Amino acid sequence: MDRTQAYNDVIRFHGHECPGAAFGVRVAEAALTALDLKDPGTPLVLVSETDACAVDALQVLTGCTYGKRNLIHQDAGRNVFTLWERDGSTGVRIRAKADSIVFRTEEIWALAGRIEDGTATLEDEAAFARLQGERISGLLSVADEEILAVEKVEGPAPGVKHLARTDLCVDCGEPTSVETLHDHRGRMVCPACHLAAHGGVLPEGHGDHGHHPQSHKHHHEHKHEHKH
């Protein structure tokens, strides 16, 4: 992978330069190396534990996207990414090392805060741009071991979600995937209407029950019941 070209490709997609995009380039590069993949067209599955800028880099460089349903978001608020070949039994888990330049310093956080609340001076803005630029340069040049922890994980790749039929929510009337419709007291409702029916707070155990007859989960439950 030509790292400079990869970063430029990511920026065209992401819309601006930032350390997160640079970090994502390094994650993608390390993952493809660890999986010994030279063909960028190899079907992959990615589990991302963040929704930050690095995800855009991984979409561009690994081909895992929300639209293809091979990008799975499990928001744990941390810079951790796990990738598999789609039919593979071994994956690679990559995380950002603590106390590395992946993360903002207190100085950068303070500058960013003043910029966001409108109290930054021109000197603040210049300092922020300089420090962020230094992070980008560092993230694109330092050795992997300075910023990344890479480990193999055993186990099959997560299944990729398939397209599902839609049916109407009986409350709002909007077409909704049968995989997300809930049977609420004999009426199939979408998640938003299900939540509203409970006054905005779902009782414990009510988040995933009463599946639509055409949903995959419904059929799985019947197969499970049949086994017993």
Secondary structure as the mmCIF struct_conf table of DSSP 4:
data_model
#
loop_
_struct_conf.conf_type_id
_struct_conf.id
_struct_conf.beg_label_comp_id
_struct_conf.beg_label_asym_id
_struct_conf.beg_label_seq_id
_struct_conf.end_label_comp_id
_struct_conf.end_label_asym_id
_struct_conf.end_label_seq_id
HELX_RH_AL_P HELX_RH_AL_P1 ARG A 3 HIS A 14
BEND BEND1 GLY A 15 HIS A 16
HELX_RH_AL_P HELX_RH_AL_P2 PRO A 19 ALA A 34
TURN_TY1_P TURN_TY1_P1 LEU A 35 ASP A 36
TURN_TY1_P TURN_TY1_P2 PRO A 40 GLY A 41
BEND BEND2 THR A 42 THR A 42
STRN STRN1 LEU A 44 SER A 48
BEND BEND3 GLU A 49 GLU A 49
BEND BEND4 ALA A 52 ALA A 52
TURN_TY1_P TURN_TY1_P3 CYS A 53 CYS A 53
HELX_RH_AL_P HELX_RH_AL_P3 ALA A 54 THR A 62
TURN_TY1_P TURN_TY1_P4 TYR A 66 ARG A 69
STRN STRN2 LEU A 71 HIS A 73
BEND BEND5 GLY A 77 ARG A 78
STRN STRN3 VAL A 80 GLU A 85
TURN_TY1_P TURN_TY1_P5 ARG A 86 ASP A 87
BEND BEND6 SER A 89 SER A 89
STRN STRN4 THR A 90 ALA A 96
HELX_LH_PP_P HELX_LH_PP_P1 LYS A 97 LYS A 97
TURN_TY1_P TURN_TY1_P6 ALA A 98 ASP A 99
BEND BEND7 SER A 100 SER A 100
TURN_TY1_P TURN_TY1_P7 ILE A 101 VAL A 102
BEND BEND8 PHE A 103 PHE A 103
HELX_LH_PP_P HELX_LH_PP_P2 ARG A 104 THR A 105
HELX_RH_AL_P HELX_RH_AL_P4 GLU A 106 ASP A 117
TURN_TY1_P TURN_TY1_P8 GLY A 118 GLY A 118
HELX_RH_AL_P HELX_RH_AL_P5 LEU A 122 LEU A 139
TURN_TY1_P TURN_TY1_P9 LEU A 140 SER A 141
BEND BEND9 VAL A 142 VAL A 142
HELX_RH_AL_P HELX_RH_AL_P6 ASP A 144 ILE A 147
STRN STRN5 LEU A 148 GLU A 154
BEND BEND10 GLY A 155 GLY A 155
HELX_LH_PP_P HELX_LH_PP_P3 PRO A 156 LEU A 163
STRN STRN6 THR A 166 LEU A 168
TURN_TY1_P TURN_TY1_P10 VAL A 170 CYS A 172
STRN STRN7 PRO A 175 SER A 177
TURN_TY1_P TURN_TY1_P11 VAL A 178 THR A 180
STRN STRN8 HIS A 182 HIS A 184
TURN_TY1_P TURN_TY1_P12 ARG A 185 GLY A 186
STRN STRN9 ARG A 187 VAL A 189
HELX_RH_AL_P HELX_RH_AL_P7 PRO A 191 ALA A 197
TURN_TY1_P TURN_TY1_P13 HIS A 198 GLY A 200
BEND BEND11 VAL A 201 VAL A 201
HELX_LH_PP_P HELX_LH_PP_P4 LEU A 202 PRO A 203
TURN_TY1_P TURN_TY1_P14 GLU A 204 GLY A 205
BEND BEND12 GLY A 207 ASP A 208
BEND BEND13 GLY A 210 GLY A 210
STRN STRN10 HIS A 211 HIS A 211
TURN_TY1_P TURN_TY1_P15 PRO A 213 GLN A 214
BEND BEND14 SER A 215 SER A 215
HELX_RH_AL_P HELX_RH_AL_P8 HIS A 216 LYS A 227
#
